[in-house]
Amino acid sequence: MKSIRSAGLLMRVALGVVAFGELSMVAGAVDTAEVNRRIERELPSLETFYQELHRTPELSFQEVETSRRVGNELERAGMSVTRQVGGHGVVGVLTNGTGPVILLRADLDGLPIREQTGLPYSSTHQMTNDLGERVPTMHACGHDIHMASLVGSARVLSGMRSAWKGTVVFLGQPAEERGSGARAVLKDRLFERFPKPTACVALHCNASLLTGSLGFVEGFTFANVDSVDITVRGVGGHGAYPHLTKDPIVLASQIVMALQTVVSRETRPGDPAVITVGSIHGGSKHNIIPDSVHLQLTLRSYTEEVRQNTLSSIRRICKGLAESAGLPSELHPQVTVANEFTPALYNDPKLTQQLASTARRWLGEPRVQTLQPVMGGEDFSEFGRTPDKIPICQFWLGVVSPEANAAALRSGKPLPSLHSPYFQPQPLPTLRTGVTALVATVLELAPPAP
């Protein structure tokens, strides 16, 4: 009878319709049925909390109300809460005897995007950006899902202290979208003011993965991200007399084309790298040759060697083409690397394998996938780059409803990506999986003493 029931369970897991409460015999000694009952009880209020966050996203470095809400929820769940960490960061600490220290992180900030999902809880919120402009805001990267999952895991873990031993640090981190929030909380002595983690874990919404699923990547997962500005200078004049000028538009065009060879001819095959010229601006009228043209680039890589080679190649190409155009050194292009550098995220292989194995026991094999690294950026990487070299793992959380996935397959249109005004996670099943994954992480990494 037991073998027949197990076969039926595996069949339903494969079909993607297994109830979470049925996994108690799969996930080991922990009473997973009780864990799942507690999660189910929390889901209605977590969905409400998620919708409240979704309606009022706040920009990076301005997460005042968001931070307050997350801090209040952590306090209600029994945490010791500290606010204003690294700006608007909030830290909740739950101590439960002697044992490992696990940091769980969620990001707080939204994006300057006008939401176009048509959802009843769509954001119509607006804020003033750094330039003094009034802009619409949206949680187009799933940070609202991240925060609600963090709060849900805090509630469940606080109510099940017999199932684990140690300390959990719940971090609501500001300014992830600007690549600066993790550095800010670390500069504010996160690892000195609070218990130092033995592992740091985070999840991130994935806009192409079905809800109820998780994805794991060992090693490099996200890329180094550099923003580069190039001011191409020249000698302006009348468009009818180009021989009396040094045309910066022509020089900028040559630079754009020459940059395409850095990846194809100067980077070792097999080493990922991206150079994208995302913006080019110059001139004001049909018949005027301007004095300057402005280029904006984004650079992506995994290793520091490739990163530095790309930066030096850009400088060399700009200088060489300016010299070939006959420009004096004082008019050579100005190449500026922005301070908002985000280092590549490297998932500790051992920790990642452990958490992926845990997820398979809790969710079933078909719901846990091995994915490929991407060239996006994530400042969660900073938590693994301190002198302590703390193991970190950030895994993917599926958000796509089966209906949306089927519609995309029928139409041939791609699903809305992260940072799209049409991005819309399916809340309840996504929150269920997100909370389950974070709770299972702590139960795995901080088991009770035998």
CORVENSUL-V536982 format. One record per backbone hydrogen bond with DSSP energy under -1.0 kcal/mol. CO is the residue of the C=O (numbers start at 1). NH is the residue of the N-H. Records with the same first field share a line. If there is no record, write none. Layout:
# CORVENSUL-V536982
CO = NH ; NH
This chain:
# CORVENSUL-V536982
1 = 5
2 = 6
3 = 7
4 = 8
5 = 9
6 = 10
7 = 11
8 = 12
9 = 13
10 = 14
11 = 15
12 = 17
13 = 16
19 = 22
20 = 23
23 = 26 ; 27
30 = 32
31 = 35
32 = 36
33 = 37
34 = 38
35 = 39
36 = 40
37 = 41
38 = 42
39 = 43
42 = 46
43 = 47
44 = 48
45 = 49
46 = 50
47 = 51
48 = 52
49 = 53
50 = 54
51 = 55
58 = 110
59 = 62
62 = 64
63 = 67
64 = 68
65 = 69
66 = 70
67 = 71
68 = 72
69 = 73
70 = 74
71 = 75
72 = 76
73 = 77
74 = 79
75 = 78
80 = 93
82 = 91
85 = 89
89 = 85
90 = 172
91 = 82
92 = 170
93 = 80
94 = 168
96 = 166
100 = 167
101 = 198 ; 199
102 = 169
103 = 201
104 = 171
106 = 173
111 = 113 ; 138
119 = 122
125 = 137
127 = 135
129 = 132
133 = 129
135 = 127
138 = 111 ; 140
140 = 419
142 = 146
143 = 147
144 = 148
145 = 149
146 = 150
147 = 151
148 = 152
149 = 153
150 = 154
151 = 155
152 = 156
153 = 157
154 = 158
155 = 159
160 = 163
166 = 96
167 = 102
168 = 94
169 = 104
170 = 92
171 = 106
172 = 90
173 = 108
175 = 180 ; 181
176 = 179
180 = 184
181 = 185
182 = 186
183 = 187
184 = 188
185 = 190
186 = 189
189 = 193
190 = 194
199 = 103
200 = 393
201 = 105
202 = 395
204 = 397
206 = 399
209 = 399 ; 400
210 = 213
213 = 398
214 = 369
215 = 396
216 = 371
219 = 347
221 = 374
222 = 345
224 = 301
225 = 342
226 = 299
227 = 338
228 = 297
229 = 336
230 = 295
231 = 334
232 = 293
235 = 246
237 = 289
238 = 241
241 = 244
242 = 245
246 = 235
247 = 251
248 = 252
249 = 253
250 = 254
251 = 255
252 = 256
253 = 257
254 = 258
255 = 259
258 = 261
259 = 262
261 = 265
262 = 266
268 = 271
274 = 300
276 = 298
279 = 296
281 = 294
285 = 288
287 = 239
289 = 237
291 = 234
293 = 232
294 = 281
295 = 230
296 = 278 ; 279
297 = 228
298 = 276
299 = 226
300 = 274
301 = 224
303 = 307
304 = 308
305 = 309
306 = 310
307 = 311
308 = 312
309 = 313
310 = 314
311 = 315
312 = 316
313 = 317
314 = 318
315 = 319
316 = 320
317 = 321
318 = 322
319 = 323
320 = 324
321 = 325
322 = 327
323 = 326
328 = 331
329 = 332
334 = 231
336 = 229
339 = 341
342 = 225
345 = 221 ; 222
347 = 219
348 = 352
349 = 353
350 = 354
351 = 355
352 = 356
353 = 357
354 = 358
355 = 359
356 = 360
357 = 361
358 = 362
359 = 363
360 = 364
364 = 367
365 = 368
367 = 214
369 = 216
376 = 223
378 = 381
379 = 382
380 = 383
381 = 384
382 = 385
386 = 389
391 = 200
392 = 348
393 = 202
395 = 204
396 = 215
397 = 206
399 = 426
400 = 211
401 = 405
402 = 406
403 = 407
404 = 408
405 = 409
406 = 410
407 = 411
408 = 412
417 = 420
420 = 423
421 = 116
426 = 430
427 = 431
428 = 432
429 = 433
430 = 434
431 = 435
432 = 436
433 = 437
434 = 438
435 = 439
436 = 440
437 = 441
438 = 442
439 = 443
440 = 444
441 = 445
442 = 446
446 = 165
